[in-house]
């Protein structure tokens, strides 16, 4: 009976949906502190799921190929395979470095305007998403944040972060520079992103500081910033962890 009533409610109100307040659920962390997870009601989650199915096709066509998190037909194993293939010694030798990028409180800091400006949707859905964002706002940051317990939140994060994978790029032929006439087949963009976790592979000649500055500028426009304490520059031969795997380039190749 409740499912039938919810189904009828969605049919009648989908074009003018009004979100209710979020429920706060305490989640204990490893360091002993408590993190409050804000979760939408069942009705709001059902609406978000419906909207997610409507939004995904248009945005999937625009998402970067090296984005693997919360996307249909992609998984962490695809990200693992890409890293494995691009860290091997046949790709720019063994002297590669890796930027392990950590975005500080990504879901809590995403600027609402950054999401709405990039949202491909009719007015009724845009209005529903806007209300969804405002339902879970932190009073201290009224223009920022998307509920981490929301069904549509990972998609909105992908929409806002799309394009960060293209910041570090270079021509296959190291003697040439990328121009407007350079075809995509001749451009390498050695980054992997899974939601707000990201790894960028650097050649020995790449300037890590310059790349991080560009990333900081990209994030600042979206209300976010690099977590300087957790972001690391690591030699590939020293190894690093990503998505539960440990990657390390052996010095013997």
C-alpha positions in Angstrom: 0.0 0.0 0.0 2.8 2.5 0.9 4.6 1.7 -2.3 1.5 2.3 -4.3 0.8 5.6 -2.5 4.4 6.7 -3.1 4.1 5.8 -6.8 1.0 7.9 -7.1 2.6 10.8 -5.2 5.6 10.8 -7.6 3.3 10.7 -10.6 1.3 13.7 -9.3 4.2 15.8 -8.0 7.3 14.9 -10.0 7.2 18.2 -11.9 6.9 20.3 -8.7 8.6 18.2 -6.0 9.3 19.7 -2.6 12.0 18.1 -0.5 11.6 17.5 3.2 14.3 18.0 5.7 17.2 15.5 6.0 17.6 13.0 8.8 20.9 13.0 10.6 22.6 9.6 11.2 25.7 9.5 13.4 28.6 7.5 11.8 31.6 6.7 14.1 35.0 7.3 12.4 38.3 5.4 13.0 39.8 8.3 15.0 36.9 8.1 17.5 35.0 11.2 16.3 31.5 11.1 15.0 30.5 12.2 11.5 26.8 13.1 10.9 25.5 11.6 7.7 22.4 13.5 6.3 20.0 11.2 4.6 16.8 12.2 2.7 13.4 10.6 3.4 12.3 7.5 1.4 10.0 9.7 -0.7 12.8 12.1 -1.5 15.2 9.3 -2.3 12.6 7.8 -4.7 12.3 11.2 -6.4 16.1 11.6 -6.7 16.4 8.1 -8.2 13.8 9.0 -10.8 15.6 12.2 -11.6 19.0 10.4 -11.7 17.7 8.1 -14.5 16.5 11.2 -16.4 19.8 13.1 -16.0 22.4 10.3 -16.6 22.1 9.8 -20.4 22.8 13.5 -21.3 25.7 13.8 -18.8 27.3 10.4 -19.6 27.8 11.7 -23.1 29.9 14.6 -21.7 31.8 12.9 -18.9 35.6 12.3 -19.2 36.7 8.8 -20.1 39.0 8.6 -17.1 36.2 9.2 -14.6 35.1 5.8 -13.1 33.1 6.5 -10.0 29.3 6.0 -9.8 29.0 5.5 -13.6 27.0 2.8 -15.3 29.2 0.1 -16.9 32.4 1.4 -15.1 34.0 0.2 -11.9 37.1 0.5 -9.6 38.6 -2.4 -11.6 38.5 -0.3 -14.8 40.5 2.4 -12.9 42.9 -0.2 -11.6 43.5 -1.6 -15.1 44.2 1.9 -16.5 46.7 2.6 -13.7 48.4 -0.7 -14.1 48.8 -0.2 -17.9 50.1 3.4 -17.6 52.5 2.8 -14.7 54.4 0.0 -16.4 58.0 0.8 -17.3 57.3 0.8 -21.1 55.3 4.1 -20.5 57.8 6.9 -19.9 60.3 4.6 -17.9 60.3 4.0 -14.2 61.0 7.5 -13.0 57.4 8.5 -13.0 55.8 10.3 -10.1 52.2 10.3 -8.9 50.0 13.1 -7.4 47.6 11.5 -4.9 44.9 14.2 -4.9 42.6 14.7 -1.9 39.8 17.2 -2.2 38.9 18.6 1.2 35.2 17.8 2.2 34.2 17.5 -1.4 30.5 16.7 -1.0 30.2 19.4 1.8 31.8 22.2 -0.2 30.5 21.8 -3.8 29.1 25.2 -4.9 25.4 25.0 -5.8 26.0 27.4 -8.7 28.7 25.2 -10.1 26.3 22.3 -10.3 23.3 24.3 -11.6 25.3 26.0 -14.3 26.4 22.6 -15.7 23.1 20.7 -15.3 21.6 19.6 -18.5 17.8 19.3 -17.6 14.4 21.0 -18.2 13.2 23.6 -15.8 11.1 21.3 -13.6 14.0 19.0 -12.9 16.4 21.9 -12.4 14.0 23.3 -9.8 13.7 19.9 -8.1 17.5 19.5 -7.9 17.9 23.1 -6.6 15.4 22.3 -3.8 17.3 19.0 -3.1 20.5 21.0 -2.6 18.9 23.6 -0.4 17.2 20.9 1.8 20.6 19.7 3.1 22.5 22.9 3.4 24.8 23.8 6.3 23.7 27.1 7.8 27.4 28.2 7.8 27.6 27.5 4.0 24.1 28.1 2.5 25.4 28.0 -1.1 27.5 24.9 -0.7 27.2 21.1 -0.3 25.2 18.2 -1.6 23.9 15.5 0.9 26.2 12.5 1.0 23.3 10.2 1.7 21.4 11.4 -1.4 20.9 9.1 -4.3 21.7 11.9 -6.9 24.7 13.4 -5.0 27.4 11.3 -6.7 26.1 12.3 -10.1 26.0 15.9 -9.1 29.6 15.7 -7.8 30.7 14.1 -11.1 28.9 17.0 -13.0 30.8 19.6 -11.0 34.2 17.8 -11.1 34.0 16.8 -14.8 37.0 18.3 -16.7 39.5 18.1 -13.8 40.9 15.0 -15.6 42.0 17.1 -18.5 44.2 19.6 -16.6 47.3 17.5 -17.0 47.7 16.7 -20.7 50.5 16.5 -23.2 51.2 15.5 -26.9 52.2 11.9 -27.7 55.1 13.4 -29.6 57.1 15.1 -26.8 58.7 17.5 -29.3 55.2 19.0 -30.1 52.8 21.1 -28.2 49.0 20.7 -28.1 47.1 23.2 -30.3 43.5 23.7 -31.3 44.2 21.5 -34.3 45.7 18.6 -32.4 43.4 15.5 -32.6 42.3 13.8 -29.4 44.1 10.6 -30.5 47.4 12.4 -30.1 46.7 13.8 -26.6 47.5 11.9 -23.4 45.6 12.8 -20.2 47.1 10.4 -17.6 44.7 11.0 -14.7 42.2 8.6 -13.0 39.3 9.9 -10.9 36.9 7.8 -8.9 34.3 10.3 -7.4 36.5 12.6 -5.2 39.6 10.3 -5.2 42.1 11.1 -7.9 45.6 10.0 -9.1 47.6 11.9 -11.7 50.7 10.3 -13.3 53.6 12.6 -14.0 56.6 12.2 -16.3 60.0 13.2 -15.0 59.8 16.6 -16.8 56.3 17.5 -15.6 56.0 20.4 -13.1 53.9 19.1 -10.1 53.5 22.5 -8.6 52.1 24.0 -11.8 49.6 21.2 -12.1 48.5 21.5 -8.5 48.1 25.3 -9.0 45.8 24.6 -12.0 43.8 22.1 -10.0 43.4 24.5 -7.1 42.1 27.2 -9.5 39.6 24.6 -11.0 38.4 23.6 -7.6 38.1 27.2 -6.3 35.6 28.0 -9.0 33.5 25.2 -7.7 33.8 26.1 -4.0 36.3 23.4 -3.2 40.0 23.2 -2.4 42.9 20.7 -2.3 43.6 19.1 1.1 47.2 20.0 1.4 47.9 17.7 4.3 46.6 14.6 2.5 47.6 15.4 -1.1 51.0 13.8 -1.8 53.6 13.7 -4.5 55.0 10.2 -4.6 57.7 8.4 -6.7 56.0 5.5 -8.5 58.8 3.2 -7.3 57.9 4.0 -3.7 54.3 2.9 -4.3 50.9 4.4 -3.4 47.4 3.2 -2.4 44.3 3.9 -4.5 40.8 2.4 -4.2 42.1 -0.4 -1.9 45.0 -1.5 -4.1 48.7 -0.8 -3.7 50.5 0.2 -6.8 54.3 0.1 -7.1 56.7 0.3 -10.1 59.5 -2.2 -9.7 62.9 -0.6 -10.2 64.0 -3.6 -12.3 61.1 -2.7 -14.7 
